[in-house]
Amino acid sequence: MNLKEVLVGLEGIKAKGNIELEITNVDSDSRNIKENGMFIAIHGFETDGNSYIPDAIKNGASVIMVDENTNLKELDIPENVTLLVVPDTRIALAVCACNFYENSSKKFKLIGVTGTKGKTTTTFMIKKILEKAGHKVGLIGTIAVYIGDKKIKDSSRTTPESIELQKIFADMVKENVDVVVMEVSSQSLKLNRVYGCDFDMGIFTNFSHEHISEKEHPDMEDYFQSKLKLLDMCKVAFVNADDIYAAKAGRVAETPEITTYGIDNFCHILAKDITITNSYVDFKVKIDNKNERVKTCIPGRFSVYNSLAAICVAMKLGANAEQIKEALVEVRVPGRSELVDNKRELTIMIDYAHTPESLESILRAVKSYTKGRVISVFGCGGDRDKIKRPLMGEVSGRVATNTIITSDNPRTEDPEEIVKEIEVGIKKTTGQYICIVDRREAIKEAIKMACKNDMIVLAGKGHEPYQEINHEKLPFDERIIVKEVIEELDEEESNKKKKK
């Protein structure tokens, strides 16, 4: 593609060198640059893209783009390489990515889902319903990227970087996808990863304390304003009327058309007569002016909200009541209230809950239908919001019968120190707890203490098949761990009997 076409829509560009060039690739990662590529230098949280300019040129870059705060005297750009200076390289990367991949998001219906909780489940529900209605659906989110039933790749982050995102969109166009539903994180909005995307619809599920840290959002207002950006980019928005911040977003957003959904407050799409059990929820909701009873096999009150959001989108895109009901009863989401089959027939649930609010929500949900004890196993991620650690300890101490505080993704922090910070909160309660830093051993202890009527909740990891320690992702799939641990315990018990 001609460089001038790649730059369409960018303002304030200063150029040195030839701009009558054909560009073969665009990227902010120097390792991905090929012959006649354009390298866009981004100032990251840990690295400065300018330091990778020599590598990009070595790999074949014919165009280098930097921001206007760069000291150009420090750059050693060869005469045959074009230098571009722009006000903001993150916005420039997004715009160039859209242009390079021919604005693919304009070629299908694009639905964005943001909010602190519920994004993943809601996107899976939407995908399932729309497929029942005959659409070919692409999904982009925390777990993976899908085109129809085919998983294209596992995800390293909730919302990809703009250049990767636009390439995914282009691939979906080639596969004749007509609807794409994607999770849109606050970070992706703040860092302009989705800048230039043509969103048709947006959902704001809810809002609570999360992602407050030096590397994410400095405070809750910044977090809220970042999420609000999605609704401002949409033609139609759906917001949770029962969540104060989501409802506020609906009032202040610039979206032309806003629909509300909920349980407790006045709204356009209302759930009534709700039943919650240990294996499903069902409720009544008006679809096509007729009250329908809808059921989904993901237990918990939060599933009602996620279902309502999905129903809003589905109705807007023409799905009928039968298609909606069939899809919601069939949908399953990895790591979201996921029950793990095991030969001891214990009730073991894996859930991604990793905030005080989401942990309390899942623990209270299972407590309401569990005959025995609720055994909570959780930790907190390193290099993330430290404020939530004692809060999560306090939540588990108040709600669960027994708690095992353990490690999650410690990243570059000392896992023992993280556990101690969680312990500060649980000490404020009368809940019984123990600390086992090794997560595998913590799971083993939970299984050892559990009886048939108890519920074990393994919270925090969800769909993740790894544990991140010192920048390395080590294999850690809790489904596999549960199976291995039970086999170990059975063998240990068998050996004890033999010794007797």
C-alpha positions, 0 to 999 in steps of 0.5 A: 500500500502507498504510504500516503494511503496509510497516513490518511486521516492523520493530522499534524504530520511532519515528514523528512524523506520520500513519502512516495513509497510502497509499504508492505507492513506496519508494526510497533514491534521491531521484530515484526518489521519486514522489508519496506515496512513502517515502524511506529515507535511507542512509549510503553510502560517499561520500554521506549520504542525509540530504542528499537529503531535501529533493530527495525531499520536492520529488519527492513523498515523504510519508514520510521514514525516517532512522536513530537516529544522525541529528541530527533538529534539523538536518532540516527536515521539513514538518508534512505529511510523516511522519518515521520513525526506525529503528535501521538504515535498510539493514535497514529498506529491505530489510524495507520492500522485501520487504513492498512487493513482497509477499514475492515470494521466497516464491513461487518456489525461490530459490537463492543462490550466493556465493564468491570465484570461480565464481559467474557460471558456476555460476548459468548452469549451474544455469539451463541444467540446470533449463530442460532439466528444464522449469523457468522460471528467472530469473537475477540476477548480475554480467552481467545479469538474465534471465527465461528466454532474455530479458535484462531488463537489464545489471547495474551490480553483482553483487547489486542494492540491496534495493528493486531486487532485490525489484522484480525478484523481483516481475516474475519472479513476474508472468512465472511464474518458478518458480526464481530463481538469483542471485549473492550478493556479500559486499557485498550480505550485509554491507550487508543487500541480501538481508535478508528474502529466502527462500533455499531453497538456497545454494552456497559455491563457494570463498574467497580474498583479494579485496575487502579495502579501505576501501570493502569489507571491512577484513580476511579475517575480515569477508569470510568472515563476510559470505559465511557469512551466506548459508548461515545464511539457507538451508534447504539448502547445498552447499559445496566440500569441497576449499576450506578456507574453504568447508568450514569454512563448511559446518561452522559454518553454521546450515543444517539440511542441508549437502551437500559436493562436490569432487575431492580430499577426502571428500565427498557428490558426487565427480568422478573420471576427469577429462579437461581439454583446450583446449576442454572438461573431462569427468569421472565423477560419480554421478547417481541412484546411477549413474556418469555421464560429464559434459562441459562446453565450458568448459575448466579444472579450476575448471569441474569444481567449478562443474559439481558445484555445479550438479549438486547443485542440479539433483539436489535439484530433480529433474533427471535425468542426461540433462538435466544432461549435455545442459545442461552440454555446451551452456552458454556464459558471457560473459567466462568462458573465452570464446574469441574467433573472429577471422580470423587464427585466433589463440587469444584467450581473454577471462576475468574473472580479476581476483584472484591466485588466479583469474589463476593458475587460468586461466593454469595451465589454458591453459598445460597444453594450449597448445603455444606461448606463453601471453601474459597481458594484464591490469591491476588495478582502481582504488579496490580492494584494492591488496595484490593488485596485486604478487601478480598481477604475480608470478603472471603472471610465474611462469606466463605466457611473456609478460606485458603489464601494462596498465590495467583499470578505473582509476576515480579512480586514476592508471592508470600508478601501478597499473601500477607497483604490479603491476610490483613483483611481476613483477620478482620473477620471470624472466618476460618483460614489457612495460608498455602502459598503454593497454589497446587498445594492449596488446591490439594488441601481444599480437596482433602478437606471437602465433603460431598455437600461442600463447594470448592471455589477456585477463584482468580485463574478462570480460563488461564492455563498458566501461572505468571512468575517473573515474566514467565508463563508456567503451565498451570491449568486448574482442570488438569491440576484437580485431576492430578491432585485427586489421583495423587490423593487416591494413591496416597490413601491406597499406600496407607491402607497397604502399610496397615 
